[in-house]
Amino acid sequence: MLVQNSSVHYWIENGAPRDKLVLGMGTYGRGVTLDNPKENGIYAPGNAPLRAGPYTREKGFWGYNEVNLRLETRKKFD
């Protein structure tokens, strides 16, 4: 299986010093509320944004800490 990491190779091949490159990964979640929770497969309709989390307080977006809190406690954010 070939794993591609072309972005890092691009920078190195074009002269960027390896010790100055930082590879980051988004640790947040975006989501919607399903129209019908029983219909939850691929392409299931969901038109309302996910409820706001307790820290970011932004609908449709949860920070890493909010995702972890939800998974650890199974708490539903109101």
N, C-alpha and C positions, 0 to 999 in steps of 0.2 A: 504494500500500500504506500503510495507516494503522498507525503505530507508536504504541503507547500507553505513557505513562509517568505514569499517573494518581496514583501515590503522591507524587511530587515536586510535581505540580500541586496536589494536595490540601493539602499543607503551605503552599505559597505563597498559595493562595487563602484560607487560614485565618490568614494573618498572619505566618507564619514568615519571618524575613529570609533572602533568597537567599544572602547571604554566610555564613550560619551552617549551611546545609544541606550534608550530606556524603552522597553516594550511594555505597554500598558494594556489593561483589559477592563472594559466597562463592568462595573459590579453594581448594577441597578436593574430594575425590572420595569417594563411598560406593559400595560394590560387594559383589557376591557371587561365589562361585566356581561356575561352571556345573557341573551334574551330568554333562553330556556336552559337552566342548568342541566337538564337531562339530555339536551342536545349539545354535546361537548367535544365532538370530533373535529377533524381538520375542516376549516371553512364554516364552523358553527357560527351563526350570526350573534354578534355582540356589538351593540351600537353605543352603549354608555361607557364612559371611562371608568376604570377601576377606582374604587373609593380611595380618597386621600389617606395616606399613612399618617401616623401620629407625629412623625418628625419632619418630613418634607412638606406635609400638608398640601400636596399638589395632586389633583385628580389625575389618574392614568399613569402615575409614576411612583415607584417605591424605591427608596435607597436600599443598599445592601443590608443595613442594619434592620430595616423594616421587613425585608424578605426573611431574614434569619429569625426575627422575633415571631413572625407569623408561622414559620415552620416549627419553631421550638414549642410554642404555646398553643398553636392551632387557634389563636385568638382572632376573631373577626374585628377589623377596625371599623368603628362607626363614624 
